[in-house]
Amino acid sequence: MSCDEMAELDITGKQNGKSYEEILSLVKAGEVQLYLIVSPPRTLSTAWGKAFSSGSDVGLWLNEPTSKFHSGEARVVHSYEVIRNAIDMAEPSGDGVKRLVLSIISSTLGPDREAYDLFKVAQKISFLVRNPVLSSESFLILIGRIVHALGSPPKTKQALVDEHWLEATADLSHIAGDDPAPWLTHIEHTASTRDYRSLTDTFMYHGNAMLSSPSFRREAWSDPKRLLPWAEQEGDKIAGLWQVRPGLPRSLIDRCIDMDIEEIERSVPFLSNNLTQLPNGWQFLSQHFDLARWHYPEKLAGVVDATEIQRAPERCMALLRRRMGLGGPVERDKALKVADGYAKAFAVTDITQDLLFGRALGSQTIDPPDKSPLAFQRLPGFVRESLDGIFWCYLRLLLPRDQRVKPYQDAVGSLGRSFTSRRGQTMTVLDLDPVYSYVTALLADRESNQAAAPCLDQLRHEQDGYRAYFDLIDAARAKL
């Protein structure tokens, strides 16, 4: 099927439920406009979505409506019910149009028919990325909190090792023998020391085995007829970036491979949605981006990097607002209306939204960057092994210069500008985040930015501890 033939397909929305048909009708009538921010997990998406919406001419911000409450078509139908209810809640703008910003986590949106249908009703689509090392570390902390909240971790110190939650060689000296909550103590310890060597891939699984399970394949690739031409050409290349890795107990794979998503939620909850999100989020994001460029180029508003948002939130907001065609900045008479698609998910799992979004939902501003990437060897093995594919996806979105939302014309020169952190420290992003700085210099337009090559040389010479990341980035760049 050619691209033109696919573009002419009439998607009635019936397979998505009544709410989708109503949304499609409202959009076609000009009564509703939906603006999407699509991103992998832990990329500042909650804080950015709220801040961007507060400063824009929108009537409601909806957080993560496509989260996997159930599997298959039931989840898709439920997602559109969440969006439809949010439309009813939204305040109309001065012209009577209801404008909503939706924060979408890429790993919760199937990258074929499901994304195609959502993009069809969108007014504009933007993408958010972040230094993969920082987003991966944030994800590790999140997983620890979720696992503890689900009540699944072993109840004794020895069981943490015996039941394969931690490596047999893990140093557990920070856990007292009579500690009533050894897993929570361990997570608090790793969070305070920022040393994740003791976290193991036995409680997070990624690879072709899970990706090819019947329920996941049926949900994510529900309509092979809508696969894009690039997917046929690039599919094997993309899938090859995430091979089955050693280290996960075979019994755990056998236990989950033929289960439906609901079964996994009941029996091994930490292996379901949350623990496939790290690699899948980036892989799906790359495919969502290509789908938007291929089928909806007029709707593509660009790609923003979270570090650039933290460095210059108002500039990024103004640039993206312009690309999306939104009015602003605006002075609001009352607080921005907020809807949270995770509310239903938490009702099922008994996890409060504070676990994931408490700080971001409570914040009124975007904090400056304040965290340096961990050294490569301090990340768990499963993260190190997935970074080649993640960096490849990260660079794919940043490479098209016409799509970048760039707050600074002199991108490399801006790396040396000093700023004040949330803790009151004066620093430069060049010293704070060599990984982000390396990518910025690597992708700089050489004709307009003569400082790129010297900056790359400086980073390689002065930041030897990050050389493993630089090598991964160079290899990923060579594959594009």
C-alpha positions in Angstrom: 0.0 0.0 0.0 1.4 3.3 -1.1 1.7 6.4 1.1 -1.0 8.2 -1.0 -3.4 5.2 -0.6 -2.8 5.2 3.1 -3.5 8.9 3.4 -6.8 8.5 1.6 -8.0 5.8 4.0 -11.2 6.9 5.9 -10.8 6.1 9.6 -14.3 6.1 11.0 -13.2 5.8 14.6 -15.7 3.0 15.2 -12.9 0.7 16.4 -12.0 3.4 18.9 -15.4 3.7 20.4 -18.2 6.3 20.5 -16.0 8.9 22.3 -13.5 9.0 19.4 -16.3 9.6 16.9 -17.6 12.5 19.0 -14.1 14.0 19.3 -13.5 13.7 15.6 -16.8 15.4 14.9 -16.0 18.3 17.3 -12.6 18.7 15.7 -14.0 18.8 12.2 -16.6 21.4 13.3 -13.8 23.6 14.7 -15.2 23.5 18.2 -12.2 21.7 19.7 -8.4 21.8 19.1 -6.0 19.2 20.6 -2.3 20.0 21.0 -0.1 17.0 21.7 3.3 16.9 23.5 4.7 13.4 22.9 7.7 12.2 24.9 9.4 9.1 26.5 9.1 8.6 30.2 10.9 10.9 32.7 11.6 13.7 30.3 10.1 16.7 32.2 6.8 16.1 30.4 4.5 16.7 33.4 6.2 20.0 34.5 6.6 21.2 30.9 3.0 20.3 29.9 1.6 22.2 32.8 3.8 25.2 32.5 3.3 25.4 28.7 -0.4 25.2 29.1 -0.5 27.8 31.9 1.3 30.3 29.6 -0.8 29.5 26.5 -4.3 30.1 25.3 -5.7 26.7 26.3 -8.6 25.8 28.5 -7.2 22.6 30.0 -4.1 20.4 30.3 -4.6 16.7 30.2 -1.9 14.5 31.6 -1.3 11.0 30.0 -4.7 10.0 28.7 -3.3 7.0 26.9 -1.8 5.2 29.9 -2.3 1.5 29.8 -5.2 0.8 32.1 -6.0 -2.4 30.3 -4.8 -4.1 27.1 -6.0 -4.0 23.5 -9.0 -2.2 22.3 -10.5 -1.7 25.7 -7.6 0.5 26.7 -7.8 2.5 23.5 -11.6 3.1 23.9 -10.9 4.1 27.6 -8.3 6.6 26.5 -10.7 8.4 24.2 -13.3 8.5 27.0 -10.8 10.2 29.2 -10.1 12.8 26.4 -13.8 13.3 25.8 -14.5 13.9 29.4 -11.6 16.4 29.5 -13.1 18.3 26.6 -16.3 18.7 28.6 -14.3 20.2 31.5 -12.2 22.6 29.4 -12.7 26.3 29.4 -13.4 27.8 25.9 -11.1 30.6 24.6 -12.3 34.0 23.7 -13.3 32.8 20.3 -15.4 30.0 21.7 -13.0 27.2 20.8 -11.9 24.7 23.4 -8.2 24.2 23.2 -6.5 21.4 25.2 -2.9 20.4 25.6 -2.3 16.6 26.0 0.9 15.2 27.5 1.4 11.7 25.9 4.0 9.2 27.0 5.2 7.5 23.8 5.3 4.0 25.3 1.6 4.1 26.0 0.6 4.9 22.4 0.8 2.1 19.8 2.9 3.4 17.0 0.7 2.3 14.1 -3.1 2.7 13.8 -3.5 4.0 17.4 -1.1 6.9 16.9 -2.4 7.5 13.3 -5.9 7.9 14.7 -4.9 10.2 17.6 -2.7 12.4 15.2 -5.8 12.6 12.9 -7.7 14.6 15.6 -4.7 16.6 16.7 -4.3 20.3 15.7 -0.5 20.3 16.3 2.0 17.7 17.4 5.2 18.4 19.3 7.9 16.1 20.7 9.9 16.3 23.9 13.3 14.6 24.5 15.9 14.6 27.2 19.5 13.5 27.7 18.8 9.7 27.9 21.3 9.2 30.8 19.3 11.6 33.0 15.9 10.2 32.0 17.2 6.7 32.6 18.3 7.5 36.1 15.0 9.2 36.9 13.3 6.1 35.7 15.2 3.9 38.1 14.1 6.0 41.0 10.5 5.8 39.7 10.6 2.0 39.4 11.8 1.6 42.9 8.9 3.7 44.2 6.3 1.9 42.1 7.6 -1.6 43.1 7.5 -0.7 46.8 4.0 0.9 46.5 2.6 -2.2 44.8 3.6 -4.3 47.8 5.4 -6.8 45.6 9.0 -6.7 46.9 10.3 -9.5 49.3 9.9 -8.8 53.0 13.3 -9.8 54.2 16.8 -8.7 53.5 17.9 -12.2 52.4 14.8 -12.5 50.1 15.9 -9.5 48.1 18.8 -11.7 46.8 17.1 -15.1 46.9 14.2 -13.9 44.8 16.4 -12.2 42.3 15.4 -8.6 43.1 19.1 -7.7 43.7 22.3 -9.2 42.5 23.9 -11.8 44.7 27.0 -9.6 45.0 25.0 -6.5 46.0 26.3 -4.7 49.1 23.4 -4.7 51.6 25.3 -3.3 54.6 23.1 -0.3 54.6 20.1 -2.5 55.5 19.7 -3.6 59.1 18.9 -7.3 59.6 15.6 -6.5 61.3 14.6 -3.7 58.8 10.8 -4.1 58.3 11.0 -2.6 54.8 14.3 -3.6 53.2 13.4 -2.7 49.7 12.3 0.8 50.6 15.6 1.3 52.6 17.6 0.1 49.6 15.8 2.5 47.2 16.3 5.4 49.6 19.9 4.5 49.9 20.5 4.3 46.1 18.6 7.6 45.7 20.8 9.3 48.2 24.1 7.9 46.9 23.2 8.0 43.2 24.9 4.7 42.9 22.8 2.1 41.1 25.3 -0.7 40.7 23.3 -2.9 42.9 20.1 -2.6 40.9 19.8 -5.4 38.5 18.0 -6.2 35.3 16.2 -9.1 37.0 13.3 -6.7 37.9 13.2 -4.9 34.6 12.9 -6.7 31.3 13.3 -5.5 27.8 14.0 -7.3 24.6 12.4 -9.1 21.7 10.8 -11.7 23.9 8.5 -9.3 25.6 8.0 -7.2 22.5 6.9 -10.2 20.6 4.5 -11.5 23.2 1.0 -12.0 21.7 -0.8 -9.4 23.7 1.8 -6.7 23.3 2.2 -7.2 19.6 -1.6 -7.2 19.1 -1.9 -4.0 21.0 1.0 -2.0 19.6 0.8 -3.2 16.0 -2.9 -3.8 15.8 -3.3 -3.1 12.1 -0.4 -4.2 9.8 -2.0 -2.5 6.8 -1.1 0.8 8.4 2.6 0.1 8.8 4.5 2.9 7.1 6.8 2.2 4.2 9.8 3.2 6.4 8.8 0.6 9.0 9.2 -2.2 6.4 12.7 -0.9 5.6 13.8 0.1 9.1 11.9 -2.4 11.2 14.6 -5.0 11.5 17.2 -2.4 12.1 15.2 -0.8 14.9 14.3 -4.2 16.5 17.9 -5.2 16.4 18.9 -2.5 18.8 17.0 -4.3 21.5 18.0 -7.9 21.6 17.3 -10.3 24.4 20.0 -9.6 27.0 21.6 -12.2 29.4 20.9 -12.0 33.1 17.1 -12.3 33.4 16.1 -15.6 34.9 14.6 -17.9 32.2 11.8 -18.8 34.6 10.7 -15.2 34.7 10.6 -15.0 30.9 8.7 -18.2 30.7 6.3 -17.0 33.3 5.3 -13.9 31.3 5.8 -14.5 27.6 2.3 -15.9 26.8 0.4 -13.8 29.3 -2.0 -11.0 28.4 -1.3 -7.6 29.9 -3.9 -8.0 32.6 -2.4 -11.3 33.7 1.1 -9.7 33.9 -0.4 -6.9 36.0 -1.9 -9.4 38.4 1.0 -11.8 38.7 4.2 -9.8 37.9 3.1 -6.1 38.0 6.6 -4.7 37.8 7.1 -6.4 34.4 4.2 -4.8 32.7 3.7 -1.3 31.4 6.3 0.4 33.7 9.2 -1.8 33.0 9.0 -2.0 29.3 8.8 1.8 29.0 12.5 2.7 29.0 13.5 1.2 25.7 10.0 1.1 24.2 9.4 4.7 25.0 12.3 5.8 22.8 11.7 3.3 20.1 8.0 4.2 19.8 8.9 8.0 19.9 11.1 7.6 16.9 8.3 5.8 15.1 5.7 8.4 16.2 7.9 11.1 14.9 8.3 9.5 11.5 4.5 8.9 11.3 3.9 12.6 12.0 6.4 13.6 9.4 5.1 11.1 6.8 1.4 11.6 7.2 0.8 14.9 9.1 3.7 17.2 8.2 1.4 20.3 8.4 0.7 19.3 12.1 4.3 18.8 13.2 5.3 21.7 15.5 8.8 20.6 16.3 11.1 18.9 18.9 12.1 20.4 22.2 15.0 19.2 24.5 14.2 19.2 28.2 17.6 20.7 29.1 17.0 23.6 26.8 13.6 24.1 28.4 15.3 24.2 31.8 17.8 26.7 30.6 15.4 29.0 28.8 11.8 28.0 29.6 10.2 31.3 28.5 12.0 31.3 25.1 11.1 27.7 24.5 7.5 28.3 25.4 7.3 31.3 23.1 8.9 29.4 20.2 6.7 26.4 20.6 3.6 28.5 21.1 4.3 30.2 17.8 4.8 26.9 16.0 1.6 25.5 17.4 -0.4 28.6 16.6 -1.4 29.2 20.2 -2.0 32.6 21.8 0.0 33.8 24.7 1.4 34.6 27.1 -1.9 35.0 28.9 -2.9 36.3 32.3 -5.4 33.9 33.8 -8.2 35.0 36.1 -8.3 31.6 37.7 -6.0 28.5 37.8 -5.4 26.4 34.7 -7.8 23.4 34.6 -6.0 20.1 34.9 -7.1 16.6 34.2 -5.1 13.5 35.0 -5.4 10.3 32.9 -3.5 8.4 35.5 -6.3 8.7 38.1 -8.1 5.6 36.8 -4.8 3.6 36.8 -4.1 4.6 40.4 -7.6 3.4 41.4 -6.7 0.0 40.1 -3.2 -0.3 41.6 -3.7 1.8 44.8 -0.8 4.0 43.9 -1.3 7.7 44.5 -0.5 10.2 41.8 2.0 11.9 44.2 4.2 8.9 43.6 4.9 10.0 40.0 3.8 13.5 39.6 3.5 15.1 43.0 6.4 17.5 42.7 5.7 18.3 39.0 2.0 18.9 39.5 2.7 21.1 42.5 5.3 23.2 40.8 4.5 26.5 39.1 7.9 27.0 37.4 10.5 25.1 35.5 13.7 24.6 37.6 17.1 25.2 36.0 19.2 22.0 35.3 21.1 20.8 38.4 22.1 17.2 37.8 25.2 15.7 36.1 24.9 12.4 34.3 26.1 9.3 36.2 29.3 7.7 35.1 28.6 4.9 32.6 29.7 2.1 34.9 27.4 3.3 37.7 24.3 2.5 35.7 22.8 -1.0 35.8 23.7 -3.4 33.1 20.2 -3.3 31.4 20.4 0.4 31.1 24.0 0.4 29.6 22.9 -2.3 27.1 19.9 -0.3 25.9 21.6 3.1 25.6 22.9 2.4 22.1 19.3 2.2 20.8 18.1 5.0 23.0 20.9 7.4 21.8 20.1 6.5 18.2 16.4 7.5 18.7 17.4 10.6 20.6 19.7 11.8 17.8 17.1 10.9 15.1 14.7 13.4 16.6 17.3 16.1 17.1 19.0 15.8 13.7 16.4 17.5 11.5 17.4 21.1 12.1 14.1 22.5 10.7 12.2 20.6 13.5 14.4 21.7 16.4 12.9 24.4 18.7 16.2 26.2 19.5 16.2 29.0 22.1 19.8 30.0 21.3 21.1 30.8 17.8 24.6 30.1 18.9 23.9 26.7 20.4 27.5 25.7 21.2 28.5 29.1 22.5 25.5 29.1 24.9 26.9 26.0 26.6 29.5 28.2 28.3 27.0 30.7 29.7 26.7 30.7 33.4 23.3 30.3 35.2 22.1 29.9 38.8 20.8 26.6 39.8 17.8 26.0 42.1 20.3 25.6 45.0 21.9 29.0 44.2 25.0 27.6 42.6 26.6 29.3 39.6 27.5 26.9 36.8 27.5 26.2 33.1 25.8 23.4 31.3 29.1 22.6 29.6 30.5 21.5 33.0 27.2 20.2 34.4 26.1 18.0 31.6 28.9 16.9 29.2 26.6 14.3 27.5 24.0 16.9 26.5 26.8 19.3 25.6 28.5 16.7 23.4 25.3 16.0 21.5 24.7 19.8 21.0 28.2 20.3 19.6 28.0 17.1 17.4 24.7 18.2 15.8 25.6 21.9 15.4 25.5 23.5 12.0 29.2 23.6 11.2 28.9 26.6 8.8 27.2 28.8 11.4 28.9 27.5 14.5 32.6 27.3 14.2 33.0 26.4 17.9 31.6 22.9 17.4 34.8 21.0 16.6 36.8 22.7 19.4 34.0 22.0 21.9 34.0 18.3 20.9 37.7 18.1 21.3 37.5 19.8 24.7 34.9 17.5 26.0 36.8 14.4 24.8 40.0 15.7 26.5 38.6 17.1 29.7 35.7 14.7 30.4 37.4 11.3 30.3 34.8 9.9 32.7 32.1 10.3 30.0 34.1 8.8 27.2 31.9 5.7 27.1 28.9 7.9 26.4 30.7 9.9 23.7 31.6 6.6 22.0 28.0 5.5 22.0 26.8 8.9 20.7 29.4 8.8 17.9 28.4 5.2 17.0 24.7 6.2 17.0 25.4 9.2 14.8 27.2 7.1 12.3 24.2 4.8 11.9 21.9 7.6 11.0 
